[in-house]
């Protein structure tokens, strides 16, 4: 199909649920995407954080090629070796627990919502989440999300959720009651504009949960798999969640999600209480094992710890140069640049110059390059962003 035919087919046959840009990608390698016309783009927001190890990493591609000719799918009432290996590996690098596999972050969060409802046994039925959060677009995850703009067209939402301001311990304490089953939050609100949770706030929440016999759900759908310089963001805070949700980067581009629950809670779910047809297939599990190998064999966490501050310092130089930059915030290679102007036009101009970033919350640029990004690629991205900001000032 020619470019015009592809764009016409999207308009004719695909629902308009995304604000798509008129760019057609055909190839990706590392931090570079190539469009149908051969133009190359430096990708500093690879798939909403899906491609943490870069596009088509050899460890992921090798795993997929090896598996796809042998066995793609097995129903979950049977066994296969790679789901067992992946579960064992995820528990090893997170905390002692058991895993439910699914296909996305929203599904992982839905599983967590059902899990804590089942744990509450009809007595503890409420979940506290935070304003400005984002947990997914399915009905349970959407209700947990603390952003009215995503919810208002889908009322009535589910009962049993309370939303409190982020980083406000007093408001959270006031919301806790005898019906509270869980507190659910992101340690960095990604869609919310890269807002980072205070360390003492999270440590205090962990203590509240311990004292009040409440479960703590940490949504690491975007922060997980090395994004912040640790394999999981909760490790920065010196706490361990009762339930953790993962997805996005876990599959290296293939759809996978999971919920990890502490081992002592594992008997809450019984056979038949939850399920997912396609979840944990041999193909996606093999790809996820490739992601984990890539993260550690190529020392990507060390690269994040080195180049995250380097990227922030370069952005701070731009802040000193341009008054339209209000604040730089984030952790590792998950960075937000808050502007005093609408960020969408900056995003679009960067795209036209060959740099892919993201715009969220109207005035925040979200920058999340692959974890194996190089200093030279960062310098190139900063050069492009500098030229775009110069034109907006």
Phi, psi and omega in degrees: 000141175280164184306313181297322179294321179296312180296320178296321180294321175301313181295325185277324193240352185242132180301144183274066180264358179230148173273079186284145174266150184282057179235134183243111183268141181232349185204145176216141177210119181063237180259018183238129172250148178237132181269179186297339179265002179090000178286136181260143180235136173276115188265104178253023171205062191291101174062042183057035179087009178290316187266061179301325181268013181089166179289133173053051178297140183304324180292324178285312182296321178297319178296317180294315180298320181295324188271327193294336178270000183252306183195124183261315187225141173224133177294154187281007169266007171238179182242156166210156190293330190281332173294319178297315181295317181294316179300315179299318181291318179296319177295320180300320185266359180243275179199158181301121183188191175228160193235142167247125179266145178214204189240354185196171177293320178299318178295322178296319179290324174298318178299319180295320179297313177297320183298312183287333173295316179296319178298324180288346173053038177081353180258316175257106190236356185256144177240129177264126175233178186249151173295147180076004180281167174216120183238001178132177188245358171285165195297318178293312180296324178294321178293323177294329180298136183260044179226112183300327184298333178274343189257331198300334182269002186237018178292151002278142177274182182286152172280164170095019178235139174236134180249133180232157179299144179289141179064020179244094185293322180300316179295321179293315179301321181292335182276342181288133175215186184293345179266356183289121178263328185203156168246127186237125181202161170267143176282332169229120179282103184287296177298336179282359175111023181059060176260123188262132178290139175291142182300313183291329175300313181291320179295323177293321177297318178302319180293319177301314180298318179295315184290323186262004183055056178241145179273142178253116177259122175252121178272102179252030181302321181258330182275343185287168177064045168091357187305325185260004181102345168246155181305318175230142186296330183300338181293338176290339191257355179069028178230167174232129178286163171277327180222134177230138180247133180232158172187227179034264190290347185301325185263000179063021181124340176268151186283116176208145172218167174201157172243128175250129178239147178305146187301323182289348179259355195296337183275006177297313178276126176252162178308131179094349182282336178202159181189173179199119189301311187269356192292143172065035181290161177304321184294308184289326178294320178296320177297317180296322175297325175295322177299312182297318176299317181297316180304316187269321182292326181260013173052046183290328179296320177296323178295320177297315181295331179276312188269343174302305177299326178297315179295318179298317179297321177295321177291324177296326175298320177293324178298319178293336184271327187236123181291342181287349174271118183269318184202146171247129180212160179146193182206134182062232177252040174234095194234138175245138176243105180275130182252164174268359179236171175297133185275344186299319182290332175291314177304313183292323179290322175299317179300316181295336179265002175097021176236124179260117171230195183225155174241130177221157179056024175084314187229020180242127171273128180255122185239116185216072182292166175302152186289344176259023176300152180255162177298321179297320178293321176298315179300320179294317179298318179295322178300315180295313181298322177302313181295323180292315180295326178300323180284343181263349186268000000 
